[in-house]
Each structure stands twice: as structure tokens, then as C-alpha cells.
Amino acid sequence: MEKQEKDELQVQQIVDTGSIITGDNEHSIHCLTIIGQIEGHNVLPSQNKTTKYEHVIPQLVSIEEDEKIDGLLMILNTVGGDVEAGLALAELIAGMKKPTVSLVLGGGHSIGVPLAVAAKHSFIAASATMTVHPVRMSGLMLGVPQTLDYFQRMQERITRFVTSNSHISSERFYELAMNTQELVMDVGTVLDGADAVEEGLIDSLGTLSEAIDCLYGMIDKRRKQTNRKKKKTP
């Protein structure tokens, strides 16, 4: 009966938050999914698959503070979305002390790029892609120099975050974002799994099992370091 109740709670957690706490006998990990479009300050239409950033933020804080959880596995399949909401989540993930691993499946486009590289180690499936392009905005805008300056400054924020959390240079990232030879109706570059690793944007090409093994290894390493510090403390 206890197992049935536990299974029901896990199913309900997946439905409510798109996440689950799992692991083996020695490790407890929180699996968080970032799917569809990152929803920011504006509510998107009900037919859109979205990840609501106001739901993810408290989850990340809880994961960092919960002693029962050893690490975070983040699964991404996103088309991007609200830039500031995505950056807010990426900054939180990058600032976590606990081991974090990301795995890009399907796609990690636009603001999904900073989210993918925010983890301490990032993976991408061979069949997945990442689209790198400059910041753009839909809707009515004022065609004044200040608007262009705002776009430039926001692009610099994204570039600075991505390059400081990956192995790609700012010059190369900007070059990929401003590429006019690949996308018919847009500027930017689509990188498949192997290309994303070769460019230094993602750390490793891998699958779910490899991402979990990496996270377990990081957890074990952190435990050893913690035990050494405890032994040195008089």
C-alpha cells in the first residue's frame, strides 16, 4: 500500500510540476524538465506547452536547501521564450552549490542555450539541436536608437552568461548568432549535438544514462570533499 501511495504521489508531482525525485539506494536526485516555451511575465495561450518560471524558481531554491536531495538533473526540450525569465532561471542554476547536470533532448533553442550551459556539466543527445540567434521581440516597438541600444545590451548579457559558463568564446558565439547564410527567414545558426560539443557550447555528447552517471560521480566527489573538510575541522 505504501508503494502504491508513493507511486501516486510521484505521478501527481509530475502532473503538477513536471519534475520528480528519484535515484538509487545511494543517491537522491531531483529531475526537472524545461519544455515548450519559457513563460515569463505574460501568460501564453492555453494550447501552448509552457514552463512557468514562477513555478521553477521555488523548486530550485527547495532543491538547493533540501538535505535529502543530492543533485539536480535538468532535461531540456525548449523553443526558448521570455529572455529575462530564462536568464533568471539560468542564474539560479549556475549559482547552486549542489551538483547539476543538464541534458538537451530534441532542442535547446534561443534562451534554452543559457539554461543548458548553466549546469556544472552539460550533455546533448546526438539527434538534438540548438539554435543560436540574436535577441528579438514581437509586438509594437518604438523605432528609436534607445530601442536598438536596449537590444544590444540584452544580447551582451546573454553572451556574457553563455561564454562564462561554457567553452565558447564571445567572438564565436556572436558570429554564430549573426550568421545570415543558414536560416531562410532569420539570422542565426542551428547546431546539432556533435557541432554544439565541437563549438564548446556543450560539454559532452551523451544520453540519459550517461548524464545520470555523471551526476552520480559529481555527487560522490562532493561527498568526499565534504568528509575531508569535516575530518580537518578540530
Secondary structure, 3 states (H helix, E strand, C coil): CHHHHHHHHHHHHHHHHCEEEECCCCCCEEEEEEEEEEECCCCCCCCCCEEEHHHHHHHHHHHHHCCCCCEEEEEEEEEEECHHHHHHHHHHHHCCCCCEEEEEEEEECCCHHHHHHCCCEEEECCCCEEEECCCCCCCCCCCCHHHHHHHHHHHHHHHHHHHHCCCCCHHHHHHHHCCCCCCCCCCCEEEEHHHHHHCCCCCEECCHHHHHHHHHHHHHHHHHHHHHHHHHCC
